[in-house]
């Protein structure tokens, strides 16, 4: 008899989702689905608003990564104004994107995921959270919290607000960086760098044996991310590169023409669409974005410390890694790269110039803004009328790109832990951990601290609940 | 000089006849919240925010003249409750979303909501469907954020003398229009002076190109102009 297992809600991710595992008549895993059960409707209610409001409006999509939406939106609007923004505005936007990457990655690693593997997958859920981490590893937890706080404070000092700073505007940014704030960031970078280097060392000592990192599945896919013209890691501009599981370049494309290579499929059981690489079709065109996607897509880092880490990572993985768990590893390497680039930007005297905004009217009827959010490539695409009123928009958010891959991840993990109808202890944690590795951002809500009830239902083909497993 | 004696909140005040309750209160440092009132423009009592209690009757302070022996209460529990309800109705009638509004932080309606202690809107929102008119080269009107206070209509007619702005429709359907309800960019009478934008208390009339929370108005400009012209 076919059975279904539900995990609802999935905890310690940004938003609300649930998981269903389908078993075949032999009791083995037939399929698994990750459902996003929220509907937001931004692509509808932004229509009719002005393009100048779009950075502030679309920022409200998320309270974790509002900076990403503000930057992608401002870039799409730059394209509509058809201006080249002042170089200082460009440098400042890069700086804020890096600060965002540091705080978001630190949140994902220290608050949401580290409790799983530093405290143990099977330890008591009541303590398997950031509070438990503080109790067990106070020094590490304190450093992680300070690292995130540094990123948040840097965003605040740049944009005047930690969350939803409406600072990037069409044509540039609306507030220059003061010498005082520049000095504040510069002074705190060494501590941030030390923290991430220590965390990387700890991570490698705990998971140096790559077998340990197979726990969340290992499967090949395409990887996508922005790279510089010369193939180096990039987060704000450049070309959109897709590589295969071996790291061979499949395609390099102008990001503004993303629609030529990426299409979106819909499924009736989730509100989250499924983007795929169009030439390979659906669902074979599955690709992954985010930290692992980016470090697999690039040839190298342009900063020395991150490059050394990348070389070590690749030597250990035999090239590109398909391990879901390695998202955490990649996240740490990216924090290091971000801190290195922040130091370079802050050392550049152009960073405090007051020339930060280009003024222009509506010079194009369509604009695309693409950049790398912490969770992966973020695309804002607007169409406007001659007065700058939004007629249509398309948003492809980072979590969406990984939708196929997240579904694949939970299927792989379910296959390891469910055999012949027997559900092993700890499967719930691993499946959730598999989703959590991608750090999906399903909405603005955070469940970083606290516990929500987790329930597994085994449902037969007639829809009757055969058994219920619960943490409570 | 003729004087009248009144009481505001129990305080004896001597003022000139022909003054409004609002004038008398302001002269004596007594705060009464307002919205449609703007120094330099004719008062019309459109928004009702300045209501006060005159011996059990609620009247608008901006359009009611003082009279000998008048006893006025500006801050009773009932006055505060009515005032808060009036502000809630203004919010419920439009689509006022501060989080992405260009005027956030510089909006008189937002300040008013804070001043009257509005914590939430108890009335169902009307969610009207309005169209943003961005056809003017420099300005735009977002009727979602218009409270129909009529300051733009008065500034345009009384100070600039262009009479581009006027009202159309009645009751809850009333809205401000340019010329004979053409898009602003096609309004031939508009001089492009921008006084309507400066006097608008919300994010309804704004400079084109202003982004989230960037819009700051200069409503005092009409008082200066009116003053100088009166000496003309």
Interface residues (C-beta under 8 A of the other chain):
Chain A: X48 X49 X50 X52 X53 X55 X56 X57 X59 X60 X164 X166 X169 X170 X174 X359 X361 X387 X388 X389
Chain B: X99 X100 X101 X102 X131 X132 X134 X135 X137 X140 X142 X185 X208 X209 X210 X211 X212 X213 X214
